[in-house]
Amino acid sequence: MDASSSPPLTAETTAAVELAGITKRFPGVVANHDIHLSVRKGTVHALVGENGAGKSTLMKILYGMQKPDEGTIAIDGEQVSFSSPADAIARGIGMVHQHFMLADNLTVLENVVLGSEKLYGIGGNARKKIAEISDRYGLGIRPDVLVEDLGVADRQRVEILKVLFRGAKTLILDEPTAVLVPQEVDALFDNLRELKSEGLSVIFISHKLGEVLSVADDITVIRRGTTVGTAIPSETTPRQLAELMVGSELPTPETAESTVTDKAVVTVKNLTVYAGGGIASLGEVGAQPETATVGSSGAAPGADVLTEATTPGAAKRVLDDVSFTIHAGEVMGIAGVEGNGQTELIDALIGTKHADSGAIEFLGEDITGWQTRKRRESGVGYIPEDRHRQGLLLESPLWENRILGHVTEKPNAKGFWLDIKGAQADTRRIVEEFDVRTPGIDVTAASLSGGNQQKLIVGREMSHNPKFLIAAHPTRGVDVGAQAQIWDRIREARREGLAVLLISADLDELIGLSDTLRVIYDGKLVADADPATITPEELGSAMTGAASGHLEHVDTAPEGHEGAAGPEDEAR
Ligand SMILES: Nc1ncnc2c1ncn2[C@@H]1O[C@H](COP(=O)(O)OP(=O)(O)OP(=O)(O)O)[C@@H](O)[C@H]1O
């Protein structure tokens, strides 16, 4: 590890991208201060740093979304100045955002050509070009597949294809693995290797330090807005990288002694939810698993069959006859590829969508018909999947966000009145306690970095001492230090009797925090796994259906459903 110098560039090698002396100020914050970044051609360059360190700001500058106050950008040795992403794209910079920006109801071809029809038209030439790019980089994407029929990993490949179609030579990937299971991460890294071998460069932002070390050729570490060093992956451990980054040790989410009690906090009985629009949004209609056993290694006695899932008529059921109990002191993890009913389960539990049948009991009371507010007031905490849409009022100050969802509760309310002073004081406490990096509580939530927004939400929800916490991706986007803090808070509350439903794409988190672990597939809880023995790889296989012969092939439709697995499925 070398904390002082950049990787050497040989005399004849010009950097694909060279950022020098970049400074960017926002009111009260210097987001970037004299940053230097040199990305060699044909390499993956990782950018790491704690939440709020300034990574996204730097990438927004490179992508033309923001103008630096100071500093220069050179592409292939030539100094450039970008006023918009269009300028950056024209110079071969492409960005794959964390939140995919594809239109579900359009095909891959339509999505890819949208906005760049002038390049190859919208017909045969574009189709040819897409096939060519897909083959060249091993993306395995077919132009005529509807995006809504694609899984997360394929959508990401479409995003990558889209920027390649526009001629990107340097791709910025913002936390691309946050939504992928281990096998998909491996496939993505294979794709990145293909890109490299063709001379393209990739800037890779991630908080997962193990992955960074396995995929990156060079690593630049940013701390508090400035470059503090570089690391050579082959000579660096995740722990050393974490130390360089946040000055703290890499945490591991380990379940200590069990705190699970006999007291049922939440009991869900035969919960079924139908898709709003009639057609199920699940891709693999007709590919119903019959049974599944997860964690099949001989040493996994806890892995057994949970349900027999044989429901060929369930095309419209996005949540299908789901039953479980979570006890005081128990974290129940649900593993699954996104889009298999998790959202509907969360919606039904928090009350933003009512169940079509079945019942939810909370501390012995039937709350199935209760409004969200009543559920929250009686002790249901909620860390939502999408912090921008459901967790925050982005344009409002932090203290108003403190009130969000807890309008009638202390310290936000005094009798019938809002207690603004109380809310403000408590926001300061949360900022302090949860290490939310901000110049103050009057700035908007939008001006916080992603990880700091997440910390604010977690702080708010934990502050009401919930009895039941619905935690969807509670540490998504937060750095290793903050992740450890959040895990500690959840564990601490669990010891006090909190019941948690944990949904996460981070399989280490799921395995490490959960007392019980279930797999959701096609709207059903199909299997039970033992967190003490299952590996992330086994869990990843179970989530994609590969753990069982019945789940392995999406085109093994039960009788009467032969037509359900069409050509789109093959492209998956
Ligand atoms: N539009 C803005 N207005 C005000 N402050 C901003 C704005 N954008 C970013 N900041 C601030 O700049 C700093 C750097 O934020 P940035 O989003 O670049 O961090 P990051 O390293 O990407 O963090 P994370 O890992 O949490 O995504 C933070 O303190 C953030 O609050």
PDBQT file of the ligand as one rigid body, heavy atoms in Angstrom, charges set to zero:
ROOT
HETATM    1  N1  LIG A 601     -25.826  19.869  -4.144  1.00  0.00    +0.000 N 
HETATM    2  C1  LIG A 601     -25.202  19.951  -2.953  1.00  0.00    +0.000 A 
HETATM    3  N2  LIG A 601     -25.409  20.977  -2.124  1.00  0.00    +0.000 NA
HETATM    4  C2  LIG A 601     -24.775  21.061  -0.939  1.00  0.00    +0.000 A 
HETATM    5  N3  LIG A 601     -23.892  20.144  -0.485  1.00  0.00    +0.000 NA
HETATM    6  C3  LIG A 601     -23.639  19.094  -1.265  1.00  0.00    +0.000 A 
HETATM    7  C4  LIG A 601     -24.284  18.929  -2.537  1.00  0.00    +0.000 A 
HETATM    8  N4  LIG A 601     -23.828  17.779  -3.099  1.00  0.00    +0.000 NA
HETATM    9  C5  LIG A 601     -22.955  17.251  -2.215  1.00  0.00    +0.000 A 
HETATM   10  N5  LIG A 601     -22.844  18.030  -1.128  1.00  0.00    +0.000 N 
HETATM   11  C6  LIG A 601     -21.969  17.784   0.032  1.00  0.00    +0.000 C 
HETATM   12  O1  LIG A 601     -20.681  17.488  -0.439  1.00  0.00    +0.000 OA
HETATM   13  C7  LIG A 601     -20.073  16.478   0.353  1.00  0.00    +0.000 C 
HETATM   14  C8  LIG A 601     -19.635  15.339  -0.536  1.00  0.00    +0.000 C 
HETATM   15  O2  LIG A 601     -20.783  14.616  -0.971  1.00  0.00    +0.000 OA
HETATM   16  P1  LIG A 601     -20.716  13.413  -2.019  1.00  0.00    +0.000 P 
HETATM   17  O3  LIG A 601     -22.116  13.080  -2.389  1.00  0.00    +0.000 OA
HETATM   18  O4  LIG A 601     -19.780  13.767  -3.115  1.00  0.00    +0.000 OA
HETATM   19  O5  LIG A 601     -20.071  12.275  -1.106  1.00  0.00    +0.000 OA
HETATM   20  P2  LIG A 601     -19.836  10.732  -1.443  1.00  0.00    +0.000 P 
HETATM   21  O6  LIG A 601     -18.395  10.451  -1.198  1.00  0.00    +0.000 OA
HETATM   22  O7  LIG A 601     -20.339  10.408  -2.793  1.00  0.00    +0.000 OA
HETATM   23  O8  LIG A 601     -20.683  10.043  -0.291  1.00  0.00    +0.000 OA
HETATM   24  P3  LIG A 601     -21.586   8.660  -0.259  1.00  0.00    +0.000 P 
HETATM   25  O9  LIG A 601     -20.615   7.540  -0.110  1.00  0.00    +0.000 OA
HETATM   26  O10 LIG A 601     -22.393   8.842   0.989  1.00  0.00    +0.000 OA
HETATM   27  O11 LIG A 601     -22.409   8.630  -1.492  1.00  0.00    +0.000 OA
HETATM   28  C9  LIG A 601     -21.099  16.091   1.404  1.00  0.00    +0.000 C 
HETATM   29  O12 LIG A 601     -20.801  16.784   2.583  1.00  0.00    +0.000 OA
HETATM   30  C10 LIG A 601     -22.401  16.570   0.832  1.00  0.00    +0.000 C 
HETATM   31  O13 LIG A 601     -23.290  16.905   1.865  1.00  0.00    +0.000 OA
ENDROOT
TORSDOF 0
